[in-house]
């Protein structure tokens, strides 16, 4: 049993119960014109929730019943839609626990759905990705995974590996009978599987970028206009802006959505010759921010000479855009001659649409596809598992015909085992504990 809605005050709060005693326990705690025990599955009824000790009413609620096995968890499920006060929901939970229920662990409802065969593990993890998605594109990818896209591809890979391993084992057991899989055919098949897994890994990496977002660092000289640009891109005053150089001593960040991808913007301390130990530490952190970024925006004060802009360029050895800031205040002839710089005024907003468009183009290049069909929503565990499968297959492909089949089969069985783990087959309790502990309570 758990509250299935976010904490805090709201119009509604849903208390979810699952298990063989969910319906009779609910019947003992509510008053309804008709018996809850006889309520048909997948129907809702208005009830009064009562205090089991005093019989006093606690709330008017809507009681929805979903009987096994046609429920999310595969067990009997009861959901009570109560008024959304935090104190009220706490009272309902306390009374239900007093009547014999227990609080659910994080992700326990989804875990029950997996254990009862309602969903595979790939779809279970997709549910967590969908809940945590921050943009429409991330929602779309997670929804496809929830429909079984990744699970279907992993299932096909597992079937191919089973056929390959079985064929090689037959060849090993009956070497003189000409049965099983030929070594050359097995190598070609394994190499094809490596290509398939690498394509899936690439799609998963692109999907992770859509889900997790990218990081962009704003760098430049002190007073170049970085903080003003951060505020302009965010649409709010996140960083302190002052005419005094060196206002930003630490990394200031904010998140904005561009091209359907969460973008983490880092406003860094001005680069140059530090005046004291604090400025030196700020510049050290600025370099660290650059190192962790997927894209760098070099902010150049448009009123200064080009030599300064050239100096900024020497600091960056990675994917970068150049912004000529303060365009509303005029431009130095040398700075104006920077043909690839985007002229922006954070005060008037001039140039911001062009900058956003340029950032969107860079995001498309980083994600490597504007087509969501070329991306797959995958958890970090799934991405790591795909890497393990790829390594084992590549090792096996290189060993076929070179080392004894017994050694090759070790690698291929490792790939098969890793694939089975991603689908949730033959997993131990410790692994399941680790996976579902990342889910929210009530899911």
N, C-alpha and C positions, 0 to 999 in steps of 0.2 A: 504494500500500500504506500502511496506517495502522492504529494501534490504535483500535478502534471503541468501546471502553469507557472510562469516566472514569479519570483518573490516580489512583494510589494502590493500596493492597493490598486485594484482594478475593478471593472464591472463584474467580471466573472473569475472564479477560481475553480479548477477542476481537481477533484480528489479521485484517484484511480485505484481500484482494487483488482487483483487478479489471483485466481486460484480456485480450487474446488469448493471452498467455503465462502467465496465472495458474495454469492447471491443470498444464502441463508443469513449470513452475518449482516448484510445490508437490510434484509427484511426485518430483523430484530431492532433496527435503529431508526426506522422511518415509519411514518403513518401515511397510508395511501388508500384511496377508495377501493382499489382492487389489490389482491395479494401480489406482492413483488415476486414471490416464488413462482407464480404462474405467468409472469409477464413474458410475452414472446421475445425471442431474440431480435436484436437490432431494432428495438423500439424504445421510445423515451416516454417518461411519465412524470408528471408533477407530483412531488412528495413533500412532506414536512419531516425534517430531520429532528429527532428527539434526543434529549439527554437520557441515556439508559438508566441513570441513577434516580432521577427525579421525574422523568417523563415530560419535562418542560420542553417546549419547542425551541430549537436553536436557529433554524433557517428554513425558508422555502427554497426548494431546489428542483432541478430537473435530473431524473435518474434514468440513465441509459444502460441497457443490459445487452451484452453480446455473449452468447453461449458458445462453449467449446464444441467443435474445434474451429468455428468460424469467427475467430477474434484475432486481434493483433498478436497476442501471446500464444494462442492455441489453447488456453485455459478459459474458464468462465471469467469474464471481465465486467466490472460495474464501474461506471463513471458518474459521479455526482457533480453537476454544474451548480456551484453555490455562488452566493454573492462574494465578491473578491476582496473582502477585508482580511488583513493578515491575522488579526486576533480571532476572527470567526473561523478561518481555515485551520488555525492552530487548535481551536476547540474541537472541530470536527475530527481532525487527525487524532487528537488525544482520546476522544471517545471511541473511535474505531479501534485504536490500539488496545484500549481497555477491554473492548469486547472480544479481543482475541487475534486481531491482525498484528502484523509487524511492519516496521518501516522497510521500504525497498532499498537495496543498495544501488549505487549509481549504475544506470544502464541495465538494471535487472529485468525490466519488462522486455527489452529488446533481446536480452540474453535468453529469456524464456522462449521468445519467438524463434530464436535460432535453434535452441535445444529441442524444441517441439517440431522442427522441420518446416516452420512457416516461411522462413527466409534463409538464404545462405549467408555466410559470414561477410561476403563482399557487399551484399545488400544491407546488412546490419551496419557496416561501417559507413556506407553511403548515407544512411540516416543521420549519423553524426555530422557528416560533411554538409548535408542539407541544412541542418539546424544552424551551423556556424557560418554558412555562406553569407558574404557581405555585399555581393553585387548580383545583378540579374544574370550575368553570364555564369557566375559560380553556382547560382541556384539551378540554372539550366543543366549544367554538367552533372551536378549532384543528383538531380531528378532522373537523368538518364541512367546513372549508376544504380539508383534506387529501383529502376525498372528492370535491372539485371544485366545491363550492358557489359560491365567488367566481368561479372560472374560467368556470363556466357562465353566470353573470350577465354577466360581461364579454364572453363570446363572443356572447351575444344582443345586447348593446349594439353590438358591432362589426358584426354582420350588419345591424342596423338602420341604422347609419351608412353602411355600404357601399351599401345600397339608396338612401339619401337622396342621397349624393354622386353616385352613378351617375345617378340620375334628374335631378338638377339639371344635371349635365354634358350629358346628352342635350338638355335644354331649351335650354342655352346653345349647343350645336352646331346645333340645328335649331329656331330661334326661331319660324319661321312654319309649322311642321308640326303643332303642337298635340300633340307627344309629350313624354315626360318627366314631370316633377313640376310641378304648378301652384305658384306662389309662396305662395299662401295655405295650400295643403295642406302645403307644406314648412315654413312657419312653425309651423303647428299641430303638425306632427310633431316639429319641433325643440324646441318648448316642452314637449311631452310627454317627450322624452328628457331635457331639463333636470330635470324633476320626478323622473324615474326615477333619474338620477344623484345628485340631492340626497338622495333617500330612501336610496340606497346609501351615500352619504357619512355620513348620520346614523347608519345602522346600523354603519358602520365606526368612527365616533367612539365609539359605545357599546361596541363590541367592544374598542377600544383601552383604554377605562377598565377593562373586565373583565380584560384582559390585563396592563396596566401598573399598575392600581390607582389609588386616590385618596390624597390627602394631607390629613391633619387636624392642625391646630395646636392645642395646649392653651395658652391664654393666661389671664392673671390677675395679681392682685397678688402680691408676694413672700409666700411661706409660705401661699399659698391652698390648696395640696395638689395642685399639678399633677404633680410628680414621683411622688408616691404613686399618683395616678390612672394615670399612664403605666405604672408597674410592675404595677398591678392589672389593667389591660387586656391587658398583654403576658403576664401570668402569671409574671413573673420580675423580679428586681431589676436593671433596666437603668440607672436614674438614682439618684444619691445622694440620700438623704432625711435631713434633719436639722432640728431645731426652729429653727435659726438662719435668719432670713430671708436671701434672696439666695444660697442654696447653688448654684443653677443660674446660671452666668454665660454659658453658651453653649447652642446648640440641641442637644438630645440626641434621638436618634430610634430607633425600633424598628418592626418590621413585624408585623402580625397579620392574620389572615383574618376578615372579617366579611361575612356574606351572600354568601359565595363570591367575594369581591373582595379582593385584597391592599390593606391599609390601612397607609399610612406615617404613623405618629404622631410628631409633633414636640413635645417638651417644651421650652418657651421660658423665657427669663429673665423674672422678674417685672416687670410694668409699673408705672411710678410715677415718682417723682422720683429720678434717679440720684444715688448718693452719691459716685461717683468716675468716672474715665474708663473703667474696665473695665465698670462697671455700665451706663454710657451706651452702650458698644459692644454689650453684651449685649442691651439694649433695642432698639437699631437692628437687630440680627439677628433679634430676635423679630418686629419689624414686617415684615422681609423674609420670614420664615417664614409670617406671616399672608397676605402678598400672593401667595405661591405656592400657598396651600392651597385645596382645593376646599370645605372645611368647617372651621369654627372652633368649638372647645368652650371657652366662657368658664367658668373655674373660679372660683367665689365661695366664700370661707370662710363657712360657714353660721353662724358665731358672731358675725359682724359686722353692722352696721346696713345697711339697704337702700341707703342713700346710696352706699355703696361699690359695691354691685352696679350701681346706675344709672351710676356712673362707668365701670365695665367695659363696659357696653352702648354708651356713647358712643364707645368705641375701635373698635368693629366696625361696618362698613357692608356686611356680606355675610352669606351663609348661616351660621347659627350655632345652637348648642345651649347652654343654660345649665345648669351643674352646681352644685348646692349641696353642697359637700364637707363632710367630717367630721361626717356626720349622726349618728354614734354619740356625739358629744360635746354634743348638744343644739343648738338653733337659736335665733338671735336672732329676736324677733317680726317684725322688718321683713324679714329674710332668708326667714323661713318663709312670708311672705305672697307671695313670688314664685311665682305659680301655675304658670308654665310651666317652672320650674326642676326638675331631676331630683335628688332627694336621694340622695347616694351616700356610703357609707363605704368607703374603700379598705382600712381595717383589717379590717372584718368581711365585706366583700363585699356588704353590703346595697345595693340599688339598681343594682348592676352589670348584672344582666340587663335591667332597664328601660333603662339607658343604651345597651347593645348593641342593643336593639330600636329605639331612637330613631335610632341611627347607621345601622342597616340601612334604616330608612325614608328617611333622607336619601340613602343610597347609591342606593336604588331611584329616587329623584327625580333624582339626578345622572345616573345611567345612563339614565334615562328609560324603562326597561322592565324588569320582572321576567321577561319572557318572552325566553329566549335566541333564539327565532326572529326577534326584532326586532333582533338583533345579528349582526355579521359580523366574523370575525377577519381583520384586515388589517395588513400591515406598515406602517411609516412611509412607505416608498417608495410603496406602493399608495395610502395616504391622500393623499399629495401628488399622485399621478397622477390620482386622482379629482377633486381640486380643480382641476387643470389642465383636465381634460375639461369640467367644469362651467362654468368661465370661458369656454372657447372656444365651447361650445354656446350659452351665454347671449348672448355677443357676436354670434354668427351669427344667432340668433333675432331679436335686435333690429335687425339689419342687413337682413334679408330684406324686399324691397319698398322699401327706402330707398336702398341703394347697389347698384352693379352686381353681378351674380351672381358675377363673377370674384373680387371682394373677399370675398363671403360664403363662397365655397368655400375660401378660405384658412383661415378659422376652422374650418370643418367638417372640412377635411383635418387641421388641427392636432388636433382632438378625436379623429379616427380614428387618427392616428399615436400619440397618447398611450394610447389604448385598446390598440393593437397592442403598444406597449411593455410594458404591464402583463401581457399574455399571453406576452411573450417573443418576439414576431415582429419580425424585422428589427432585432434588437439588436446593437450593436457589442461587440467584446471588452472594451472599457474598462468598459462598463456591467455586463457579466456579471462582470468581475473585482470590481467594487464590491459587487455583490449577494452573491456567494458568499464573499467574504472575511469576511463576518460570521458564517459558519457555523463550527461546531466542526470540528477535524480528525477525520477518520474518518466524517463524515456525507456 
